[in-house]
Amino acid sequence: MKPPTGSDEGPEGDPAMADPPNIGTRLAYERARGRDGGSGGGTDDPMEGRVSRLEAYAETARDDLREIRGDLKAIIAKLGTFPTKTELDTWKWQWLLGSVALFAVVIGSILAGLAWLES
C-alpha cells in the first residue's frame, strides 16, 4: 500500500482506514499499516522512540512534583511559626505602652532632678 500524500488521495475504500477525521492523512496510513501487519515485520517503529521520550519526561515530571511537594510541606511548616494578626496587634500595644512608660520615667527623672537643683 502506498502512503497518501494529500487529502485528495486518501484510500477511502480501505475499511482499515475508516476513521473519517483522518482519511487521507499520514496518520491514517500509519494506523492502517499497523492493522494490516505493516510492511513485513520491520522493527523500526517511529512510535517507540517517542513513547520512550514521553515516559522519560513523565518520570522527570513525577520527580519534580515530589520535590515541589517537599518544598511546599516545608513552607507550610514554616508558616505555622509566624505570628498571627492578633499577636502582632498585642505586641504593637505592648511596645506603645512601654514607650509611653519609658517617656514618663525620663520626663519624671528630669523634673525630679530640676526640683532637687532648685532646693
C-alpha positions as CSV (number, residue, x, y, z in Angstrom):
1,M,0.0,0.0,0.0
2,K,1.4,3.4,-1.0
3,P,1.1,6.2,1.7
4,P,-1.2,9.0,0.8
5,T,0.4,12.3,0.0
6,G,-2.5,14.7,0.2
7,S,-6.1,15.0,1.4
8,D,-7.5,14.3,-2.1
9,E,-5.5,11.0,-2.4
10,G,-6.7,9.1,0.7
11,P,-7.7,5.4,0.4
12,E,-11.3,5.9,1.3
13,G,-12.2,2.4,0.1
14,D,-9.9,0.7,2.7
15,P,-12.0,-0.4,5.7
16,A,-8.9,-0.4,7.9
17,M,-8.8,3.4,7.5
18,A,-12.5,4.2,8.1
19,D,-11.7,6.9,10.7
20,P,-13.4,9.9,8.9
21,P,-11.3,12.7,10.6
22,N,-8.1,11.1,9.5
23,I,-8.9,9.8,6.0
24,G,-6.2,10.9,3.5
25,T,-3.7,11.8,6.2
26,R,-0.3,10.3,7.1
27,L,-1.8,9.2,10.5
28,A,-4.5,7.2,8.8
29,Y,-1.9,5.5,6.6
30,E,0.2,4.6,9.7
31,R,-2.9,3.3,11.5
32,A,-3.8,1.1,8.6
33,R,-0.3,-0.2,8.2
34,G,-0.3,-1.2,11.9
35,R,-3.7,-3.0,11.5
36,D,-2.6,-4.8,8.3
37,G,0.7,-6.0,9.9
38,G,3.0,-3.5,8.3
39,S,5.5,-4.0,5.6
40,G,6.7,-7.4,6.5
41,G,8.0,-7.4,10.1
42,G,10.4,-4.5,10.3
43,T,11.4,-3.4,13.8
44,D,11.8,0.3,13.0
45,D,8.9,1.7,14.9
46,P,8.9,5.5,15.0
47,M,6.4,5.5,17.9
48,E,8.7,3.6,20.2
49,G,11.2,6.4,20.3
50,R,8.5,9.0,21.0
51,V,6.9,6.8,23.7
52,S,10.2,6.2,25.4
53,R,10.9,10.0,25.4
54,L,7.4,10.7,26.8
55,E,8.0,8.0,29.5
56,A,11.3,9.7,30.5
57,Y,9.6,13.1,30.5
58,A,6.8,11.8,32.7
59,E,9.3,10.3,35.2
60,T,11.1,13.7,35.3
61,A,7.8,15.5,35.9
62,R,7.0,13.0,38.7
63,D,10.4,13.7,40.3
64,D,9.8,17.4,40.0
65,L,6.4,17.1,41.6
66,R,7.8,15.2,44.5
67,E,10.4,17.9,45.0
68,I,7.7,20.6,44.8
69,R,5.6,18.7,47.4
70,G,8.5,18.5,49.8
71,D,9.2,22.3,49.4
72,L,5.5,23.0,49.9
73,K,5.4,21.0,53.1
74,A,8.5,22.9,54.4
75,I,6.8,26.2,53.5
76,I,3.6,25.2,55.3
77,A,5.6,24.2,58.4
78,K,7.4,27.5,58.4
79,L,4.1,29.4,58.1
80,G,3.0,27.9,61.3
81,T,5.8,29.7,63.2
82,F,4.8,33.2,62.0
83,P,2.8,35.4,64.4
84,T,-0.9,35.9,63.8
85,K,-2.5,39.2,63.4
86,T,-3.8,39.2,67.0
87,E,-0.3,38.5,68.3
88,L,1.1,41.4,66.2
89,D,-1.6,43.7,67.5
90,T,-0.9,42.7,71.1
91,W,2.8,43.3,70.5
92,K,2.1,46.7,69.0
93,W,0.2,47.8,72.1
94,Q,2.9,46.5,74.4
95,W,5.5,48.5,72.6
96,L,3.4,51.6,72.6
97,L,2.6,51.4,76.3
98,G,6.3,50.5,77.1
99,S,7.4,53.6,75.1
100,V,4.9,55.8,76.9
101,A,6.1,54.4,80.3
102,L,9.7,55.0,79.4
103,F,9.0,58.5,78.2
104,A,7.1,59.2,81.5
105,V,10.1,57.9,83.5
106,V,12.6,60.0,81.6
107,I,10.4,63.2,81.9
108,G,9.8,62.4,85.6
109,S,13.5,62.0,86.2
110,I,14.3,65.2,84.6
111,L,11.6,67.1,86.6
112,A,12.8,65.4,89.8
113,G,16.4,66.4,89.0
114,L,15.4,70.0,88.3
115,A,13.3,70.1,91.6
116,W,16.3,68.8,93.5
117,L,18.6,71.5,92.0
118,E,16.1,74.2,93.0
119,S,16.1,73.2,96.6
